[in-house]
């Protein structure tokens, strides 16, 4: 079984390769990011019963980034 970092590396690889197939790579990557955020919001609500906003998850992400 692959480790989490190996799995994440592979996910990133395929996302970037898929993005290269688009005329506007950055637009596609933004689309993927939006999808991931919305998916996270749904999963968080299902697990915790609390509905977060996009701004709240952006703040949570920024805090995580600065603490690591």
OpenMM code with the backbone's topology and positions (N, CA, C; nanometers):
from openmm import Vec3, app, unit

residues = "UNK UNK UNK UNK UNK UNK UNK UNK UNK UNK UNK UNK UNK UNK UNK UNK UNK UNK UNK UNK UNK UNK UNK UNK UNK UNK UNK UNK UNK UNK UNK UNK UNK UNK UNK UNK UNK UNK UNK UNK UNK UNK UNK UNK UNK UNK UNK UNK UNK UNK UNK UNK UNK UNK UNK UNK UNK UNK UNK UNK UNK UNK UNK UNK UNK UNK UNK UNK".split()
positions = [
    Vec3(0.0848, -0.1194, 0.0000),
    Vec3(0.0000, 0.0000, 0.0000),
    Vec3(0.0885, 0.1245, 0.0000),
    Vec3(0.0500, 0.2232, -0.0794),
    Vec3(0.1243, 0.3477, -0.0878),
    Vec3(0.1021, 0.4335, 0.0365),
    Vec3(0.2017, 0.5114, 0.0696),
    Vec3(0.1881, 0.6044, 0.1811),
    Vec3(0.1071, 0.7259, 0.1362),
    Vec3(0.0589, 0.8009, 0.2311),
    Vec3(-0.0201, 0.9200, 0.1989),
    Vec3(0.0571, 1.0181, 0.1102),
    Vec3(0.1847, 1.0492, 0.1416),
    Vec3(0.2578, 1.1404, 0.0524),
    Vec3(0.2686, 1.0883, -0.0910),
    Vec3(0.2862, 0.9575, -0.1070),
    Vec3(0.2943, 0.9002, -0.2419),
    Vec3(0.1613, 0.9139, -0.3151),
    Vec3(0.0528, 0.8911, -0.2439),
    Vec3(-0.0802, 0.9034, -0.3042),
    Vec3(-0.1063, 1.0485, -0.3432),
    Vec3(-0.0724, 1.1415, -0.2545),
    Vec3(-0.0921, 1.2829, -0.2843),
    Vec3(-0.0067, 1.3282, -0.4020),
    Vec3(0.1161, 1.2793, -0.4096),
    Vec3(0.2018, 1.3115, -0.5243),
    Vec3(0.1391, 1.2632, -0.6546),
    Vec3(0.0811, 1.1444, -0.6514),
    Vec3(0.0188, 1.0903, -0.7721),
    Vec3(-0.1060, 1.1698, -0.8094),
    Vec3(-0.1854, 1.2083, -0.7106),
    Vec3(-0.3037, 1.2899, -0.7373),
    Vec3(-0.2631, 1.4202, -0.8044),
    Vec3(-0.1627, 1.4859, -0.7488),
    Vec3(-0.1161, 1.6130, -0.8055),
    Vec3(-0.0652, 1.5925, -0.9474),
    Vec3(0.0085, 1.4845, -0.9680),
    Vec3(0.0599, 1.4557, -1.1025),
    Vec3(-0.0539, 1.4481, -1.2041),
    Vec3(-0.1567, 1.3704, -1.1727),
    Vec3(-0.2656, 1.3525, -1.2688),
    Vec3(-0.3477, 1.4791, -1.2875),
    Vec3(-0.3648, 1.5568, -1.1823),
    Vec3(-0.4363, 1.6836, -1.1965),
    Vec3(-0.3590, 1.7763, -1.2900),
    Vec3(-0.2281, 1.7859, -1.2708),
    Vec3(-0.1474, 1.8725, -1.3567),
    Vec3(-0.1429, 1.8229, -1.5008),
    Vec3(-0.1311, 1.6927, -1.5187),
    Vec3(-0.1314, 1.6380, -1.6541),
    Vec3(-0.2650, 1.6633, -1.7229),
    Vec3(-0.3729, 1.6480, -1.6481),
    Vec3(-0.5063, 1.6743, -1.7039),
    Vec3(-0.5194, 1.8221, -1.7397),
    Vec3(-0.4669, 1.9089, -1.6551),
    Vec3(-0.4752, 2.0525, -1.6796),
    Vec3(-0.4016, 2.0916, -1.8070),
    Vec3(-0.2928, 2.0209, -1.8373),
    Vec3(-0.2160, 2.0499, -1.9584),
    Vec3(-0.2966, 2.0240, -2.0858),
    Vec3(-0.4016, 1.9452, -2.0742),
    Vec3(-0.4869, 1.9149, -2.1894),
    Vec3(-0.5819, 2.0303, -2.2216),
    Vec3(-0.5913, 2.1257, -2.1322),
    Vec3(-0.6815, 2.2391, -2.1497),
    Vec3(-0.6079, 2.3563, -2.2119),
    Vec3(-0.6811, 2.4363, -2.2851),
    Vec3(-0.6236, 2.5561, -2.3446),
    Vec3(-0.5818, 2.6551, -2.2349),
    Vec3(-0.6653, 2.6669, -2.1312),
    Vec3(-0.6369, 2.7567, -2.0187),
    Vec3(-0.6116, 2.6716, -1.8941),
    Vec3(-0.4860, 2.6365, -1.8726),
    Vec3(-0.4476, 2.5477, -1.7628),
    Vec3(-0.4870, 2.6054, -1.6274),
    Vec3(-0.4621, 2.7332, -1.6073),
    Vec3(-0.4922, 2.7936, -1.4778),
    Vec3(-0.6413, 2.7936, -1.4483),
    Vec3(-0.7211, 2.8172, -1.5495),
    Vec3(-0.8669, 2.8151, -1.5319),
    Vec3(-0.9121, 2.6752, -1.4890),
    Vec3(-0.8554, 2.5732, -1.5494),
    Vec3(-0.8902, 2.4364, -1.5117),
    Vec3(-0.8498, 2.4079, -1.3674),
    Vec3(-0.7292, 2.4521, -1.3283),
    Vec3(-0.6840, 2.4294, -1.1907),
    Vec3(-0.7732, 2.5016, -1.0903),
    Vec3(-0.8201, 2.6216, -1.1242),
    Vec3(-0.9143, 2.6935, -1.0379),
    Vec3(-1.0451, 2.6156, -1.0260),
    Vec3(-1.0893, 2.5570, -1.1361),
    Vec3(-1.2109, 2.4748, -1.1360),
    Vec3(-1.1940, 2.3556, -1.0414),
    Vec3(-1.0801, 2.2890, -1.0480),
    Vec3(-1.0534, 2.1742, -0.9601),
    Vec3(-1.0515, 2.2196, -0.8144),
    Vec3(-0.9879, 2.3323, -0.7879),
    Vec3(-0.9820, 2.3855, -0.6516),
    Vec3(-1.1219, 2.4177, -0.5989),
    Vec3(-1.2045, 2.4812, -0.6804),
    Vec3(-1.3421, 2.5105, -0.6395),
    Vec3(-1.4186, 2.3828, -0.6081),
    Vec3(-1.4015, 2.2816, -0.6924),
    Vec3(-1.4673, 2.1523, -0.6691),
    Vec3(-1.4227, 2.0936, -0.5350),
    Vec3(-1.2926, 2.0975, -0.5081),
    Vec3(-1.2397, 2.0417, -0.3833),
    Vec3(-1.2951, 2.1150, -0.2617),
    Vec3(-1.3037, 2.2467, -0.2711),
    Vec3(-1.3577, 2.3258, -0.1603),
    Vec3(-1.5038, 2.2897, -0.1339),
    Vec3(-1.5831, 2.2814, -0.2394),
    Vec3(-1.7246, 2.2484, -0.2236),
    Vec3(-1.7425, 2.1074, -0.1693),
    Vec3(-1.6607, 2.0155, -0.2143),
    Vec3(-1.6659, 1.8779, -0.1650),
    Vec3(-1.6311, 1.8736, -0.0161),
    Vec3(-1.5294, 1.9507, 0.0225),
    Vec3(-1.4903, 1.9589, 0.1626),
    Vec3(-1.6037, 2.0171, 0.2479),
    Vec3(-1.6684, 2.1228, 0.1988),
    Vec3(-1.7792, 2.1827, 0.2720),
    Vec3(-1.8896, 2.0810, 0.2985),
    Vec3(-1.9226, 2.0011, 0.1983),
    Vec3(-2.0267, 1.8988, 0.2143),
    Vec3(-1.9848, 1.7915, 0.3144),
    Vec3(-1.8605, 1.7470, 0.3041),
    Vec3(-1.8124, 1.6421, 0.3948),
    Vec3(-1.8048, 1.6931, 0.5384),
    Vec3(-1.7601, 1.8168, 0.5557),
    Vec3(-1.7501, 1.8761, 0.6893),
    Vec3(-1.8881, 1.8875, 0.7532),
    Vec3(-1.9846, 1.9325, 0.6746),
    Vec3(-2.1213, 1.9455, 0.7257),
    Vec3(-2.1778, 1.8090, 0.7640),
    Vec3(-2.1528, 1.7099, 0.6821),
    Vec3(-2.2021, 1.5752, 0.7097),
    Vec3(-2.1384, 1.5189, 0.8369),
    Vec3(-2.0098, 1.5415, 0.8546),
    Vec3(-1.9386, 1.4861, 0.9698),
    Vec3(-1.9668, 1.5627, 1.0985),
    Vec3(-1.9756, 1.6964, 1.0890),
    Vec3(-1.9847, 1.7795, 1.2092),
    Vec3(-2.1204, 1.8453, 1.2320),
    Vec3(-2.2059, 1.8407, 1.1310),
    Vec3(-2.3361, 1.9042, 1.1433),
    Vec3(-2.3291, 2.0561, 1.1399),
    Vec3(-2.2154, 2.1087, 1.0986),
    Vec3(-2.1946, 2.2539, 1.0919),
    Vec3(-2.1631, 2.2918, 0.9484),
    Vec3(-2.2303, 2.3966, 0.9027),
    Vec3(-2.2069, 2.4435, 0.7663),
    Vec3(-2.1076, 2.5596, 0.7691),
    Vec3(-1.9930, 2.5401, 0.7049),
    Vec3(-1.8917, 2.6446, 0.6952),
    Vec3(-1.9121, 2.7248, 0.5672),
    Vec3(-1.8547, 2.8439, 0.5654),
    Vec3(-1.8553, 2.9253, 0.4440),
    Vec3(-1.7208, 2.9089, 0.3737),
    Vec3(-1.7151, 2.9520, 0.2493),
    Vec3(-1.5892, 2.9499, 0.1747),
    Vec3(-1.4847, 3.0344, 0.2472),
    Vec3(-1.5256, 3.1502, 0.2993),
    Vec3(-1.4311, 3.2355, 0.3721),
    Vec3(-1.3751, 3.1651, 0.4957),
    Vec3(-1.4582, 3.0895, 0.5645),
    Vec3(-1.4115, 3.0170, 0.6832),
    Vec3(-1.3088, 2.9101, 0.6475),
    Vec3(-1.3311, 2.8400, 0.5363),
    Vec3(-1.2329, 2.7371, 0.5013),
    Vec3(-1.1057, 2.7997, 0.4469),
    Vec3(-1.1162, 2.9148, 0.3802),
    Vec3(-0.9960, 2.9853, 0.3357),
    Vec3(-0.9130, 3.0283, 0.4565),
    Vec3(-0.9796, 3.0787, 0.5597),
    Vec3(-0.9113, 3.1197, 0.6820),
    Vec3(-0.8471, 2.9986, 0.7500),
    Vec3(-0.9194, 2.8890, 0.7547),
    Vec3(-0.8670, 2.7652, 0.8135),
    Vec3(-0.7430, 2.7177, 0.7368),
    Vec3(-0.7482, 2.7249, 0.6062),
    Vec3(-0.6349, 2.6859, 0.5223),
    Vec3(-0.5145, 2.7754, 0.5485),
    Vec3(-0.5374, 2.9062, 0.5522),
    Vec3(-0.4271, 2.9995, 0.5762),
    Vec3(-0.3631, 2.9761, 0.7128),
    Vec3(-0.4439, 2.9497, 0.8144),
    Vec3(-0.3897, 2.9192, 0.9478),
    Vec3(-0.3046, 2.7923, 0.9442),
    Vec3(-0.3530, 2.6914, 0.8762),
    Vec3(-0.2792, 2.5645, 0.8657),
    Vec3(-0.1465, 2.5854, 0.7928),
    Vec3(-0.1507, 2.6631, 0.6872),
    Vec3(-0.0293, 2.6906, 0.6087),
    Vec3(0.0756, 2.7642, 0.6888),
    Vec3(0.0336, 2.8618, 0.7668),
    Vec3(0.1303, 2.9421, 0.8431),
    Vec3(0.1820, 2.8663, 0.9645),
    Vec3(0.1098, 2.7683, 1.0121),
    Vec3(0.1533, 2.6901, 1.1285),
    Vec3(0.2451, 2.5739, 1.0905),
    Vec3(0.2575, 2.5451, 0.9632),
    Vec3(0.3427, 2.4329, 0.9204),
    Vec3(0.4649, 2.4797, 0.8495),
] * unit.nanometer
topology = app.Topology()
chain = topology.addChain("A")
for resn in residues:
    res = topology.addResidue(resn, chain)
    for name in ("N", "CA", "C"):
        topology.addAtom(name, app.Element.getBySymbol(name[0]), res)
